């Protein structure tokens, strides 16, 4: 009977030449092996451009102390200065005689159920990764798994679940060392669609060496032949990796489209290949483990110690040094043991199960065939729980006899244990100090889970905190007192809902009267949730940028959506709570094309599509830069994202005014045939750059006039979406970072209190990535909250200018110049792993953001008062960690 094991628990099997190396979050299968020399090693073939320092052209503005910006970067011309260089391909010298190898199941997505776990096959000189879902980089960083030696990445399916972390991973590899790293990417034939999509924001994507296999989409090629004959992908001295295609025989349960059928000369009627439908079983065969070399026999046969010993171990015969005989390996070597075989199985739906059961090539590895030379040592199941529980799948597992079965797919019992322990540790400490701004993580408060284990982990973290910083007990009491001292509240009982807090009078705080919009504000009006507060690439403590605007019963919006945003939602709200958030998303706004701001988008869109399948709904509206549309259009050839796209430039104030004026003219004229076809490009220009400058001319590139027939329906949808969300306006404005970079204004509708007084709506401004600029000040005028990037500390102005980012002081000055009520600093360089460096003298209306920080609009007056206590919590971390400093790969590459 097959052994089924939890992914975190292994047992030693004395009958196999394997030993297990359990860790807390990495499940490890280790095997020692050696092999015959087959042929030269497959060499990774990804060329990446040489990094170099380029002369920077700085243009100064007339205000804000002449902060300046990198003009070439803003115009997108800096990348032309990189010299093209053909790198020598990296050849790794393998040692087939003495090679330690093991398999690690990287637990990405196990606690959030949002992405496929990855599997790493480790050798002394090589690394093979199977699947690269979102969070892979962050997981590897925390567990000190070096990505620099990855030679091959294999995808079991080509979709957001298995490949969501691939763009960020490629950018990270591109930024390593002086010349970048090289890698091969393998996957079913749909892989080309993913690579085509990534070309829009990964500059060297054309040089990524991708190798696809299996039936080609759009042809009559039968998948049956690929199920019968494994496709050999890698065959070197230490491992042979083959692929077996699983093409579902019926409509896939994970796709929204139906399966068309086509005629085939081999099969009467077969499903046509659809992008994203194919799945792959990977077979990893390690060479036989050589028997022990007998030194006494070698000496007896007249051999001196030296190179001839190695030749015999490699399987070659040699001539004796002292006798006139040939010595053969069998004369001095003990019997060899067949090498272990590891299967990586991804059977995502019951439709794929039929293909799995009928795969003839897999049947040869079962114990029932009696071929011990092909006995499988381990089967790693990436298959979801609902498929594993099928009786046919269980029967199939039993065909492998004594093989070890590792259940690495999504299982509900895994939710209770956080995979990213460093992040969970900080979240727990913050929750202890200030639960008002840092609610308990969702996976530790889920009512349907056995919370004994999470509770134990949380209490352990708190005990550690109290020993490290005893003063935190008193600090937590002081923080709690802030709410008691400041609040002048009553409970408003709403029929059919929970008790809600209603602020009767304006808050009073150290900096004077709160803005009028906070009068009679409800706690169910607005919550700002900082899902990711880091820049460039994910780290142990901070994920990349994403902000959830929670409008409660009116739904919500996402502002930027970096890799892992879905996982962050699930850590904040729990798995089912995050699903509710994704269902209710009405709009996703993306600031610019850099990968740390949008590579989590496809995963969220795909989940929303699946959650709403069969339910009447409308596609979600995605507002972003023009380049993002190219990516999404290309990606939608792979899987349906159920979305509509609107270019940010059509949501600027000038464009929206133009739209409203045209609507009014149409109403006045009552002439539907009056279709003046084009919007004047000058009406969407910004005043940010001097007239005639290269940056202004970029906004006037050919094609900027847009058909009203195409744009106006989208603007009507936007108007309807923001109205249903209780907003009066969503307005984009250009900023200084890279071409097509924007910030955004969200303006709430006015309210009327019980005595008929009109109360202005709140105003939230998000800067995106930018240098200080007049457009941002104007857009932020009298805002309730300005969420501003603060990538660098004050002493790094030159670096900020070079990358077109802002320093902490510059961000605060922008807010003060615009008379902003509260400033939230975010998007910190990963050189500040826990808390950034800042000048406390300028923080009277400012707070520093952390991942999962949730700020209710009613609590804004207290916000700056919490900062000193946060500094206490991180008093040992207020130092720049240069050892963990990372290159702004996404920015430099883009």
N, C-alpha and C positions, 0 to 999 in steps of 0.2 A: 504494500500500500504506500502511496506517495506520502512523503512527509510535508505537511503544510506548516510553515513557520511564520511568525510575526516578523516584520522587516527588521526589528531591533533585537531579536533574540536568535542565536544560533546554537547548534549543538555540534560537538565534534563527531565526525563519522570516521571511525578507525578503519573502515573498509576502503576508504578513498584516500588518494595521495593529496589530501587537502587539509588545511587547518584554518580555523575561523578566527577572525580578529574583530570582536564586537566593539563598537563604540556607541556613545550616547545617541548620535543621530546619523552615523554612517554605518551601514551594514556591509560587512566586508567578507569576501570569500577569497582566500589566498591559496595560490598553488605555485609550487616550484616546478620548473620544467626546463627541458633542453630539447633541441631538435636537430634534425639533419639540415644541412644547408640546402635551401630550395633554389632561391635565386636572389638577385639584388633587391634590397628593400625598396618598396614604393616610396617615392620622394614627394613630400607636400609641394604644391605648385602655386601657392598664392603669392604673387608679387605685390609688395606694398611700397609706396613711394617713400623715398628717403626724406627724413625730417631735417629741416635746416632753419636757421634764423634769417628772417627777411627784413629788409629795411622797412620801417613803419612810417607811413605818411599820416601825420596828425593834423586834424583840422580843429581849430578852436572856435567855440561859440562866444557870443557877446555877453553872456550872463553867467551867474553861478560861479564866479571866480575863474572863468575860462577853464572848465574841466577838460575839454578836448576829447577826441575819440579817434579811433583807428579808421580812417576814411576808407582805406582799401578793404578792410574787413566788412564795413557797413555796405559797401558797394558790391561785395562778393568777388573782388578782383585779386585778393591776396593769394588765393590758391594757385594762380598762374605762375607765381614765382618759385614753386617747388620744382626742382629739376627731376626729370624722369630718369630713373636708374634701373637697369636690369640687375636684380639681386642674384647672387649665386644661390642655387637651390641648396637647402640644408640637407645634408646626408648624415644620418645618425649611425654610428658604428654599433652594431648589435652584437651581443654575446650569447649565442644560442646554447652554450654549454652550461653556463651558470646564470640563469635569469630568474629573478623572483617576479612573479606576477600575481595580481589579485584583482578582484572586482569590488567596486564600491557602489552602493546604491545611494545616490545623493538625494536627500529627502525633500527636494524642492516641491512645494505644493501639497505636501502630505497633511499639514495642519490647516490649510485653507481650501484644499480640493479645487484649486483653480488652474493648475498647470500640471503637466506630466512630470513625474520624477525623472531625473537623469541617472544614467548608469555610466560609470567610468571603469574601463579596463586598463589597468596600470601595468606597465613594464618599466624596467630600469631606465630605459632610454626613450620610451614612447608612451603616449597617452591616447586612448580612444574614448570618445564621449558618445553616448547614445542618447539623443534628444537634448535640446537646449531650450527648455521652457523658461518663462520669466522667473527671475530670482536666482538663476544659476550662478551668475557672477557674485552676487551678494553672499550666497551660501558658501562658495569656494573661498571668498575673502575671509569669512568668519572662521572657517575650519582650516585655513592655511593650505589649501589645495592649489598648487601652482598651475596656472593656466598656460604658462609659457611653453610647456612641453607637449601641448596638444597637437597631434599630427592629423587626426581625422575626427570629423563630427558626422555621425550617422543619424538620420531622422527616421523614426518608425512610421510617421505620417507627416505630411507637409500641411500644417495648419497652425493657428495661433497657440494652441495648447502645447504643441511639441517644439515649436520654433520661435516662440515669442521673445526668448532671450538671445536669439542669434544675432540680430543687428547690433545690439550693445556689445556682445562678446567679440564680434568682428572688429568693431571700433577699438575695443580695448587691446586686442592683439595687434592692431595696426599701430598703436601708440607705444608698444613695448620696445625698449632699447632704442638704438639709433636708427634702425632700419625697419622695425616692425617684425611681426612673426608671420609664418606661412602655415597654411592649413588646407586640407581637402574637405569638402562637404559632399556627403552622399545622401541620396534619397530617391523616392519614386519619381517618375517622369515629371510630376507637377513641380518639382524643385525649381525649374526654370521660371515659373511664374513668381515664386517668392524672390528669386534673385533679381528678376526684372523690376519688381516692386521696390526693392532696396536700393536700386541704382539712383533713385531720386535724392537720397540723403547720405549714402555711403559712397564717397568719391571713387574708391578703387574697386567697387563691386564688379566691374567688368573684368578685373584680374583675379577675382575669387575663383579658384579652380573647383567648379562644381561637377559632380559626376552623377548623372541620373540614370535610372534603369527601370525596366518594366515596360508595360504597354503604354504607348503614347496616346495622350488625350486627343480625340478627334479623328482617330484612325480605327480601322476594323481589326486591329491587332488583338488576338485573343490572350487573356491573362492566364489561360490554362497551362500553357507551356512554362510559365514562370513559377507555377505551383508544383510542377513536376520536376523541374531541374533548377537546383539552387544556382544563383548567380554569384560567382566568385568575385569578390571586390578587392580584398587584400590577401596576398599570399607571400609571406616572407619567412625568415628563419625562425621567428618566434610565434607567429599566429597566422591562422587562415580564417578569414571572415567572409561568410556567404550570406546572401539575402534570399528569402522566399516570399514572394508577393501574395498578399491576401486581397483579392478583389471581391467585395460583397456581391452576393448573388441576388440580392433584392434591394429595395430602397433602403438606404442607410438611415439609421435612426438618429444620427448626429448631424444630418444635413437637411436644409430646408427645401432643396430642389429634388425633383424626382429623377429616377434612373431611366433613361431612354434605352431602348434595345436596338441592336443592329444585327444583321446577318453576318455569319462568319463561315468560311469554308470548313473550319474544324468543328464548330459547335453550331447547332441549328439556330439557337437564339441566345445571345449573351448580353449582359448589361454593358452599355457603353461606358468606357472609362470616363470618370468625372474628376476634375481637380479636387483633391482633398479626400477622396473616397478610399484610395488604396492605402493599405497598411502593410507593414513588413515584419517578418520574423527574422532576426539576425542569429546566425549560427557561428559561434566563436570556437574554433578548434585549436587547442594548444598541441604542439608536437609531443611525441612520446617522451616520457621521462626515462632517460638513459639509466641503465643499471650501474651499480657501483664499480669503479675502476679498481681492479685487483693489482696492487703494486707488486706483490710477491710473484704472481704469475708473469708480470711484465719483466721482472728481473730474471726470472728463470728462463725466459725466452730471449735473453740477451739484449734487452732494451735499456739504454741509459735514460735517466730522467731528462725531459726536455720537450722540444716541439713535437716529437713523434707521439708522445702521450696525448697531446691535444688532437692530433690527426686521427688517432684511434677513437677518441671520444666523439669526433665529428662523423665517424662511420667510415673512415678511410683505412685501407690496409697499408702497412709500412714494412720495410725490410729491417731485420734484426741487426743491431750494431755488432754483435759478437758471434752470431750464428748465421749460417747460410740458409735462412728460411724467411718466408714472408709471414708476418704476424697480422692476423685478422682481428677485427673488433670483437668477434665472438670468443676469441682466445683469452681475452683479458677483461671483458666486460660482463657484468651480471645481466640477468634478463631484464629487458626494458618493460616499463609499465605504460599502457596506453595513456595518451595525454587526455586531460579532462576536457569536456565539451560543455560550453555554457550557452544556453538559449535565452535570448531576450525577446519576449513575446508581447505584442501589443494587439489585442483583439478588442477593438473599441465598442462593437455592437454585436447583437445576436446575428445580424446579417453577415458579419465577418466570420462568425463562428462556423458556419457551414463550410466556408472556404478553408478554414483552419483544419476542420475534421477531414476534408477531402484532399489535403495537401500530401501527395504521395511521397515527396522528398523528406517530409518530416517523419513519416512512418518508419523510415530506415534507422532512426535514432532510438526507437523504443526498445525496451528490454525484451518484448515479445518476439522480436526478430532473431534473437539469439546471437547477434553480432556484437560481442563484447568490445570489439575494437572501436565501436561507435557508441559506447555507453555514455549517456548524458550524466554529468556530475551535478549540474545545477540548472534550474529553470527560473529565470527572473520574470515575474508576471507584472507587466505594466497595465494589464487588463483591469477595467473597473469592476467593482464588487458585484454589480448586478449581473454581469456576464459570468464571472467566476462561479457564482452560485448556481448557474444552470447545470442540470444533471449531465448534459452532454460534455460540458467543459470539465466537470469533475471526472468523468470517465476518461477523457483524453489525458488528464493529468496522471491518472493511475497507470497509463501505458509506459511511463518512464520509471516504474519500479522504485528503486532506491534513491533516485535523484532528489536532491535538496530543492524544495520549492520555496521561493522567496516572494511573498505577496507585497509588491511595491506599488500596486495600484491604489486608487482612492478608497479608503475604508474609514467609516465614521469614527472608529475608535482612535484613529490617529489625530483627530481634531484637537483633543485635549492636551496634547504636548506640543509646545511651540518649537518650531524648527530653528528660527533665528533667535537664539538664546540671548545674544548681546542686546538686540533690540528689545526683546521682552523684558530683560532685566532693567533697562532704563525706563521703559514704560511703567513697570511696577513701582520703581522708586519715585517717579514723577506722580503717579497716582496716589501714593502714600502722602506726599507733600501737599498736593493740590488736586484733589479729585474733581473739583469744579471744572478745571481746564484740561484735566487728563483723566478721563473715565477709564475704568478697568477694561483691559483688552477684551474683545468680544468672545474669543475662544476660552476665556477664563470665567465668563459669566453666562455662558449658554445654558438655558434652563433644561435642555434635553440631554445634556452630557453628564457623565460621571465626573464631577468636579473635584474628587478627592485628590487626584494627582496634581492638577493645576493649583489647587489650594495649598498643597504642600510646597510646591515650587515657589509660589508667591510668598508664603510665610518665611521660607528659607531666605529669599532675597531681602525681605524686610529685616529679618534678624541680622543679616550681614550688614545692612545699611545702618542699623542702630549701633552696632559695634564700631563701625567706621566713623560715623558722624553722630555722636550722641545728641548734639544740639538740634538734630532734625525733628525730634519729638516736640520741642518747644516751638520750632519754626512752623510745623504743621498746625499747631494750635493758633499761632498768630495769623496764618493764612486763612484759617476758618473764621477767625474774628473779623477779618477784612469784610467778609460778606455780611456778618451780623451788624457791624458798625455802619456800613454804607447803605444797606438795603432799607427802603421804606416801601414795603410791599404788602399786598393783600392777596388772598387766593381768589381767583376767578373761577367759579364753577361753571363748566361748559357741559350742557346736556350731552350725554353719550360719549364723553371723553374723560381723560384723566384730569386731575387738578393741574392748573397752569398758573404760573406766576405772572402777575400783572403789575407793572411799575406805575404807581399813581402819580408821582411827581418826578421832575428831572433829578438825576443823580447829582450830588455835590461831591467834588473830589478836590485834590490839592491844586489842580490847575484851573479851578473855577467851574462854572456852570457847564453841564453837558449840553450838546447840541439839541435843538428842538425836536429832532427826529426821534430821540430816545424817550420823549414824553409819552406815557401810556403804552410803552413798548411791551409786547408780549414775548414770553420765552419761546413760543412756538412760531415766531416770525422768521428768525434767521439764526443759523449756526454756521460758522466757518470752520471747516475741518481740514487741517494741514496734513495731507496724507504722505507727502514727501517733501523734504526741506533741504535736500542736498543738491549738488550740481555735478554735471559731467557723467558720473557713473555711480551705481549704488555702492554703499559702504556698509560696514557692520551696523552702524548706528543711524544712518540717514539714508532713506531711499531717495530717488530722483523726483523731480517736481511733479506735484499734482495737488489740486485744491478742490475739495468738494463743498459746494455752496448748498447747504441743507435748508430747504424751504418748507420742510415738514409736510403737511398735508397737500401742499402745492407742488410737490416733487423736488427736483434739484438739478443742479448744473455742475459740470466739471470744468475747471479752468486748468488746462494742460493735463497730460495723461502719460507720464513717463512709465518706463518698464516697471512692472510690479504694482501698478496702481490698484488693480483688482485684488491682489493679495493684501494690500494695505487696507482696503475697504473691508475685507473679510476679517482681518485682525481687529479692526475697530468695531465692527457691528456684528461679528459672527457670520457664519456661512449663510444662514437663512436670511439674516438681516441685510447682509450685503446684496443678496439676490433681490430683495425688495428695493434697495437703492438703485440697482442697475435697471430694474423694470421701470422705475419711475423717472429715469433720466429723460429730460426733455431737450437738452442741448449740451453739446460738448464743444468748448472753445479752445483752440490751440494757438499759442502765441507765435511760434516760428518752427522751422523745419529741423532744428537740431534734435538728435535722437533722444536726449534725456528729457524731452518735453512731449513726445508723442508715441513712442514705441509700445506703450501699453494700450493704445487705442484699439487695435484690432482685436485683442483678447476680450475687452469689455464689450465691443460691438457684437462679437460672435456669441458671447454669453447672453446678451440681451435678446439676440435673435432666437436662441434656443429656449430661453425662458418664456418668450411670448409666442412661440410657435403654436398655432391653433387658436390663438386669442386675437380678437379684432384689435388692431393697433396701427399706429402710424410710424413710419421710419423716423429714427432720431435724427435731429439736425446737427451736423458737424460744421462748425465755422472755423476756418483756418486759412493759412497762406496757400497761394496757388500751387506751390510745389507739393504740398500735402495731398492735394487732389490727385496728382499723378501717381503717388504712392498708393492711395486708396483705390483708384481705378484699376491699377495693375493688380493689387491684392485681391480685388473682388473677382478676378478671373479664377482665383484659387478657392475662395469660399465667399458666399453671400454675406455681406455685413449689414444689410437692412438699414441703410442710412441715406440721407441726402446731404449734399455738400454745398456750402456757401462760402465764397471767397471773402476773407476779412476786409478787403478793400471796398466791398459793397456794403459794409456795415460801419464805415466811417461816418462822421456827422454830416459831411458834405453829400455823400451818396444817399444817406437816409433822407436828408432834406430834399434832394432831387426826386427821390421816390415819392415822398409825401406830396410834393408840388405837382408831380405828374398825375397822381391819383386825384388830387383836387381839381386839376384842369380837366381830367376825364369826366369827373362828376359834373363840373360846371358846363362842359360842352355837350354832355350826354351823347358823345360820339365815340362808340367803341372802336370804330375803324381808324380813329386818329392814332396812328402808331408810328411816331417819328423814329422808330428803329434803333437809335443809338443814344447812349448817354455820353455827354461831352466829357472827355478824359480830364480836362482841366478842373472839372468840378470835384474830382476825387483826389486831387493833388494835396499834398501837405505843405504847410508853411515852414516846415522844420529846416529845410535846406535852402540855400541861396538860389535865386532864380537863375536857371541855366547851369547849375552845378550838375556833376555826374550823378549824384544821388537823386536829385529831382528828375533828371532825365530818365533814370531807371524806372521811376513810377509812370513814365510816359512811353514805355516801350511798346512796339506794335502789338496790337491785340488787346490793349487795355480797354478800348470801347467795347461794351458788352450788349448783346441783344436783350432788350427788355423782356421778350418772350421767355428767355431762359432765366433771367435774374429775378424779375418781379414776382413770379409765383413763390420763389424761395424767400423773398423778403416778406411776402404776405404770411408765409408759414412762420417766419421768425417773429413777426408782429403778433401772431396768434399764440405762439409758444410763450413769449415773455409776458403777454397779458394773462395767460392761464397761470403763470408762475407768480403773479402778483407784482410784476415788474413794469415799470414805465418805459425803460429803455435798456438796450444792450448796445453799446457804442465802442467800436474799435478805433484805435489811434496809432499812427506809426511811431516807432521808437528807434533808437540807434543801437543796433547790434549786428545783424547780418541782413541781407536783402529780405524784404517781406517779413519784417519783425514788427509785432504789434503789442500794445497793451490794451486793456479793456475796462470800461466803466459799466457797472450795474447800478441802475437807479430804481428804487422801489417807488410804488405809487403812493400818492398822498393818502392820509387817513383822516377820518373825522371822529373826534371823541364824543362822549355822551352829551356834551353841552353844545355840540355843533362846531367846535373849534377845529380848523383844518391844521393837521400836523404834517409837515413835509416828510417824504419818504427818505429812508437811509440811502447812502451812496457808498458803494464799495468800488475801489479802483485796484487793479492788479497791473503791475508794471511789465510783466514778462521779463526778458533779459534786456538790459539797456544801460547805456551811459546816461548821466543826467542830461535832460533836454527840455526845451520850452514846451513841447507838446505834452509831456508828462505833467508838468506843473499846471498847465491850463486844464488838462483833463481831471486833475486831482483837486481842483479848487474847491475848498470847503467840504471835502469828502469826510464821511464818517470814519472810514477805515481805508488806509493805503497799505496794500501788501506789496512790499518793494524788495527786489532782489538785493542782496548784500554779499556778493561772492567773496570779496576780499576785505581784510582789515584796513584801517586807515593808512598804515605804513606801506601799503602795496598799491599805491595809485598808479605807478607805471605799468604794473601787471594788469590792473583794471582797464587802463586805456588800451593796452595791447590787445586784450580780449573783448573790448567793448562791454565790460561789466561795470558795476558800481562798488564802491567801498561802503562800509557801515555808515560812516559819517556823511558821505554824499547822499545816501538814501534818506537819512534823517533830515538833512538840509532840504531835500526835495519836499518832504512832507511839511516841514516848517514853512517853506516858501509858499506852499499852497494852502496854508492854514488848515491842515488836516487834523482831525480830532485824535485819531490813534494810528500808529504806524506799527506794522508787523514786519519784521525783517526775516527773510527766508533765502533759499537758494545759496547756501554756504558752500564754499570750497571744501572738498573732502580733506584738506589739510587741517581742518578744525573738526576732529572726529566726534566730539560731543557738544562743546559749546564754543561759539566763536569769540574772538577777541574784540572788545568794544570799549568805548570811552563812556563810563557811567555818568559823566557830567551832562550828556545829551540824551538821556534816556527817560526824561520825565513824562513823555507821552508815547513811549516806544516799548515793545517787547520783542524778545527773540523767540522764533518759532522752533518747535520740535515736532518730529513725526507723531501723528495721532493727536496733536493738540486740537482741542475742540472749544471754540470761543463763541459763546452765546452772545448775541448783540446786547442783551440786558446786563451782561457782565463787563462791558467795555470800560466803564469807569475804574474798575479794580485792576485792569490788565497791567498797567505799568508797575503797580505796587507789588506784584508777585515776583518781579525780576530779581530783586536782591536775594530772595529765598532760593531761587533757582541757582544763583551763583554759589550759595552755600552748598547746595546739593552737588555741585560740580567744582568745588573749590580746589580739588586736586587735579582737575582737567583743564584749567584755564591757561594751558600752554599749547602752542602749536606743535602738533605731532608731525615733524618733518619726515619721519621714517615711513609714515603712512600716506604721505602726500602723493597725490595722483595727478597725472597730466590731464589737462582738459581735452581729452581725446576727441570728444564729440565736437567741441568748438573748433579745435585746430584742424580736424579733418574736414569739417564742413566749411 
